[in-house]
């Protein structure tokens, strides 16, 4: 997936600057190298980004491409989110079953605390199995019922790998909100490299950037990391963005949802306003419960 993403952004750069010379440098992260630990066990913040950001800071590379949902909302000093290309479908997909087939005892695999919480809010008796790793083995296990009956994946990832046909259902974000930044790519660069930042601006998609800026502002206002059970959905109507957010208790028994609306130039305010609404309704306690769950899963 990382290779696809890097090649995609390289192609976009060449499309706006045909003379550009682009060379790939692949960097392994802690999250990539440790495929056995539950995601929360390896320390979620920066688990897939820190090593590549360090190469930027050491001037070993000029830009880094991330899955934006993995990128912390607070970047390392000296780095900027230079561009967000057009976003792929941000929704979640379930493979091996559909939501209306959920029933107590059904074995559903996911490594995401958000997906687990939202699944349990729909069916409290599910048997949630922790899983990480490449997409293909996860799909195979769901198809063959090898220890699991279904698994959840990002529709964007399936699309990029030509595997969207494997999805049993693409989930309605009003029922199953997706992760902040899901489906979007991030081109990160050094702030001082103004010429490169200007070039990368040419591959940015304005609507995608506004959506993810609003979503990331929500996360900052909640002081929540990408491993916590915060789901969002962004919709447009006549140039106006509606951002809906949901915070779910890890056991799925309680959830808080609200929305905020604003114009395209108000992305940060939209996210902060939504965060304030959710906190007023008790989101902080749900996030504290999620943090306790994360700490319990982390090795001492």
N, C-alpha and C positions, 0 to 999 in steps of 0.2 A: 504494500500500500504506500509506504513512504517513497519508494522508487516511482510509482505512478504519479504521486503528488508532485515530486520534484521535476519529473519530466514534463508534466502538465504546465507548471509555472515557467519552465524553461521555454516551452513552445509559445506561451503567451508573450514572453519577453522578445523572442525572435520575431513574433508577428508584428510588434510595434517598433522594433529596432533590428532589422534584418542583418545588420553588420555586427551585432553583439556576439561575442564569443562566450559561450556558457559551458562550464565544465562542472561535472557532478563530483561532489565529495560526500560520501555516506558516513554518517556518525551513528554509533549505537548508543542508546540511552539505557539507563537502569531499567526502565520499564520494558524495553525491547529484550534485554539480556535475561531478565528474570521472568520466565514464563510460567513458573509454578506458583509463586506467591499470589495470594489474593491482592488485588490492586491496592486496597487500603493498607496492606502490610508493608509495602515498599515505600510509603510516604508519597501521597498523591501529588502534592504541589511540586511541579517541575520534574516529575518522574520521567516524562517523555521529552523534555525540552532543555534541561539545564546543560547537558553535555554539548549540545549543538550551539546553545547561546554562548557557552564558554569559548567555542572555536571562533565565534564572531568577535568576542572581546579580545581574543589573542590575534586577531587579524589573519587567521588561517583561512577564512572564507569571507565572502562579501555579503551574502544573504543566506538566510535559513528559511526553509518551508516547513510549516507545521500544520497538523490538524488544529484548527483554531480552538476547538473545545479542550485541547490539552494545554493551551498556553495560559499561564497564570495571568490574572487581571492586572497585576503589578509586575511590570517588566524590570529586568536588571538595569541599573543606571547606565545610560549611554546608548540604550537600544530603543528602537521604535517599531511599532507595527506599521510598516511602510505601505502595505497594500493588502486589500482583501478582494481577490477575484470573484467573479460571479458564483454565488452559492449554489451548491447542488441541493437536492431535496433534503431538508433537515429532519424529516420524520424518522421515527423508529419503525422497524419491520420485525414481525414475528415469523419464524420459520418452523414448520413442523406442526403447527396448530393455528387456530385463530382465537381472538379474544372471547368469542361466544362459546368456545370449546373448553375454556378454563374451568377446572373443577378441583375440589380438594384432592390432594395426592398427586396431581399432575406434576411431573418433574420438568421444571423450566430452568434453563441455564443462563446466567448472566454474571458478569463481574462488576456490574454497576450498582451501587447502593441506591441510586435514583430509580433505576429500572425495577430493582427488587421491591422498593417501597411502593412504587406505583402499581406493580403487579399485585402485591398483597392488598392494596386498597380496593382492587377489583375482585379478588378472590382470596380470602384470608387463609384458606387451607392448602395453598400451593406448596409444593416441595421445591424450594429455590436452591439450585446447585450453583456454586461458584465456578466460573470458567473464565479463562483468558486465552490469548493466543491467536493464531491465524484464523481467517474466516473459513476456509475450506474444511478443516477438520471439525469445526463447530457445526457446520452445515451437515457434514456426513453423519455425525453423531445424532443429530436431530432426525435425519432421514431414516437411519437404521435403528433408531431407538436404543442406541448404544449408551446406556446410562442416563439418557435424558429423552424427554418427549418433545421438547421445543427449545428454541433459543432466541434471544433478541439481539438484533444487530442494527446498525445505522443503515437506512436505505441508501444514503450517499455512498457508503463503502461498497455495498452490493452493486450499485450502478457502475461505479468506477472499475470494478473487477468483472463486469459483464455477467453478474450473478443475480440480478434483481428478480429473474423468473423463479428463483428458489424461495422467494418470500411467499408465505401463506396469506399474509395480510400486511398492508401498509397502514400504520396506526394513525387514527384521527388525533391531531394534537390537542383538540379540546377535551378528548378523553384521556389521552396519554401524551402529555407535553414532552418535548424533546430537550436535550441538554443545551445549555448555553453555547452558542457557536457551532453547534453540530451542523455538518454539511458544508462548512466554510473552511477555506484554507487561509493561512496567514503567511505573508512574506515579511520576515523580520530583518532589519538591517541596523547598522550603526547610525546614530543620529547625525554624526559629523559627515557622513558620506552623502552630501546633499545632492550631488549629480545622480547617484544611484537611486536615492529616494524619489527624485523627480521622475526618473525613468519608470520606476515601479508604480508610480501614481497613474501611469498610462494604462496599466492592466487592471486597475481597480474598478469594481462595480459599485456604483454609488449606493444603490438600494441595499445591497448586501452589507456594505460597510455601516450604514445607518442602523440596520437591524442588529448587527453584532455589537456595535458600540452601545446601543440601548441595553442589550442583554448583559454585557459585561459591566455596565454601570449598575444594573440591578445586583449583580453578584458582589460588587464592591460595597454597595449600600448594606447588603446583608452580611458582609464580612465572611462570605462563604467561598470555599474552594470548589474545584471541579468534581471532587469526589462526593459532595454532599447532595441530598435529594431535592434539588431545585430544578424544576422543569419550566419551560417557556414555550410560547408560540407567538409569532409575529405575523400580523396581517396588515395589508394596505388597502385603503379606500380613498380615492380622489386625493392622493398625495399626503394622506394622514396615516400615521403608523399607530396601530393598537398592539401593545405588548401585554400579553397575559402571562402571569407567573403563578406557579404552584409550589408550595413546600409541603412535603409529606413526611410524616413520622416513619422511622425505619420499619415499624411493625405494620404500617399501612392503615392503622385504625383512625388516624386523624390527618386531615390535610386542610391547608388554607390556600385559597386562590383569590386573585383579584386582577385588575387590569388598569393600565394607564394609557392615555391617548395624547398624541401631540403631533406637531408638524415635523417635517423631515430634518429641519435644522435644530431640533430639540432632543436629539437622541439621549444625551446624558441626563437631561431633566426627566425624560420619560422613565428611564431606568431607575433613577433615584426616587422619583415619586412612587413608583410601584413598590420599591423596596420599603419605603416608609409605610405604605399601606399594609404590607404583609407583616411588618414588625409590630404595627399597632394591633394586629389581630392575633399575635402570639407566635409568630414564626421563629422568634429567637429560641423558645423552649424546644421546638421541634428540631432546630439545628443543633442545639446542645445535646439532645438525645442522639442525633446522628453522629456527632463528634465522639460521644461516649462509645458508640458502636464501633467507630473507626479505631479508637484507642484499644478497645478490647481485642480487636483482630490483629493489632500490630505486635510483633514479637518484643519481649522485654529485653 
